Amino acid sequence: MKKLSISILALVFSVASLTAQEKKINTETSNITWKGYKVTGSHEGTLDFKDGSLVFKNDKLTAGEFVVDMTTLTVTDLEGGMKGKLEGHLKSDDFFSTEKNTTSKLVFTISKATGKNAYAAKGKLTIKGITKPVDFTISVYGSKATASLKIDRTDFDIKYKSGSFIENLGDKAIYDDFDLVVDLQF
């Protein structure tokens, strides 16, 4: 009887270790840094998370989902009136339409491990109600994860001063790609 109890207990622990474990991100300490580029330079800023979680199975990352509060979009490389003006423009219909589209979302799964702590991820990114596929690498170290994504804004109907759609912009052109660096704590 004792052997049977030990075997059942071992089976219970074995099955428990195979189940997925969802870890909520800390929205207060996790952050997103963005950087957009134009012919004459660049601008950068931050966004805050509204919600998010990572899913692990046997201590390996398998999936994740994040909701970003687009109304928190800030510019960090300018001050005063220029900062306010650019933030307002980025929140306008020329760019992210944050009054109509208050959140963006990323849902992803892991396609394979690419190293001890790194994973190739395939996901679906939704900005302005438009969902497009994205591929990126995410790394996990203890209770932190980081990822970098390069996004083509025109995939999400953000075409303001895009050289791909408007000719002869010269030094007024804004490049289509922008970068996101995501730092997560869970």
Backbone hydrogen bonds, N-H to C=O, Kabsch-Sander energy under -0.5 kcal/mol:
donor,donor_aa,acceptor,acceptor_aa,energy
5,S,1,M,-2.2
6,I,2,K,-2.2
7,S,3,K,-2.4
8,I,4,L,-2.4
9,L,5,S,-2.5
10,A,6,I,-2.5
11,L,7,S,-2.2
12,V,8,I,-2.5
13,F,9,L,-2.3
14,S,10,A,-2.3
15,V,11,L,-2.7
16,A,12,V,-2.4
17,S,13,F,-1.8
18,L,14,S,-0.7
18,L,15,V,-0.9
19,T,15,V,-0.7
19,T,16,A,-0.8
21,Q,56,F,-3.5
23,K,54,L,-3.4
24,K,22,E,-0.5
25,I,52,G,-2.4
26,N,185,Q,-3.7
27,T,25,I,-0.9
30,S,26,N,-2.0
31,N,183,D,-2.6
32,I,47,L,-1.5
33,T,181,V,-2.6
34,W,45,G,-2.2
35,K,179,D,-1.9
36,G,43,H,-2.6
37,Y,177,D,-0.6
38,K,41,G,-3.0
39,V,173,A,-2.1
41,G,38,K,-1.6
43,H,36,G,-2.3
45,G,34,W,-2.0
46,T,74,T,-1.1
47,L,32,I,-1.8
48,D,69,D,-0.7
50,K,67,V,-3.2
51,D,67,V,-1.6
53,S,65,E,-2.4
54,L,23,K,-2.5
55,V,63,A,-2.8
56,F,21,Q,-2.8
57,K,60,K,-2.6
58,N,17,S,-0.7
60,K,57,K,-1.5
62,T,55,V,-3.3
63,A,55,V,-1.4
64,G,108,F,-2.1
65,E,53,S,-2.3
66,F,106,L,-2.6
67,V,51,D,-2.7
68,V,104,S,-2.8
69,D,48,D,-2.3
70,M,68,V,-1.1
70,M,102,T,-2.0
71,T,102,T,-0.8
72,T,69,D,-1.7
73,L,70,M,-1.5
74,T,46,T,-2.4
76,T,44,E,-2.7
77,D,44,E,-1.1
82,M,79,E,-0.8
83,K,79,E,-0.9
84,G,80,G,-2.0
85,K,81,G,-2.5
86,L,82,M,-2.4
87,E,83,K,-2.6
88,G,84,G,-2.4
89,H,85,K,-2.1
90,L,86,L,-2.8
91,K,87,E,-1.7
92,S,88,G,-0.6
92,S,89,H,-0.9
95,F,92,S,-1.4
96,F,90,L,-2.3
97,S,92,S,-2.7
98,T,91,K,-1.5
99,E,91,K,-0.6
100,K,97,S,-0.9
101,N,97,S,-2.7
104,S,68,V,-1.6
105,K,126,T,-2.0
106,L,66,F,-2.2
107,V,124,K,-2.0
108,F,64,G,-2.8
109,T,122,K,-2.5
110,I,62,T,-2.2
111,S,120,A,-2.7
112,K,120,A,-1.2
114,T,118,A,-2.5
115,G,118,A,-1.2
119,Y,138,I,-2.4
120,A,112,K,-3.0
121,A,119,Y,-0.5
121,A,136,F,-3.4
122,K,109,T,-2.6
123,G,134,V,-3.1
124,K,107,V,-2.7
125,L,132,K,-3.0
126,T,105,K,-3.3
127,I,125,L,-0.5
127,I,130,I,-2.2
130,I,127,I,-2.0
132,K,125,L,-2.5
134,V,123,G,-2.2
136,F,121,A,-1.9
137,T,148,S,-0.6
138,I,119,Y,-2.3
139,S,146,T,-2.7
140,V,117,N,-2.7
141,Y,144,K,-3.0
144,K,141,Y,-1.4
145,A,184,L,-2.0
146,T,139,S,-2.3
147,A,182,V,-2.0
148,S,137,T,-0.9
149,L,180,L,-2.7
151,I,149,L,-0.5
151,I,178,F,-3.0
153,R,151,I,-0.8
153,R,176,D,-2.6
155,D,152,D,-1.6
156,F,153,R,-1.6
157,D,154,T,-1.5
158,I,153,R,-1.4
159,K,157,D,-0.7
160,Y,94,D,-0.8
162,S,159,K,-2.1
163,G,161,K,-0.5
163,G,174,I,-0.5
165,F,162,S,-1.6
166,I,162,S,-2.4
172,K,169,L,-2.3
173,A,170,G,-1.3
174,I,161,K,-3.0
175,Y,37,Y,-2.0
178,F,151,I,-2.4
179,D,35,K,-2.6
180,L,149,L,-2.7
181,V,33,T,-2.8
182,V,147,A,-3.2
182,V,180,L,-0.5
183,D,31,N,-2.8
183,D,181,V,-0.5
184,L,145,A,-3.4
184,L,182,V,-0.5
186,F,143,S,-2.5
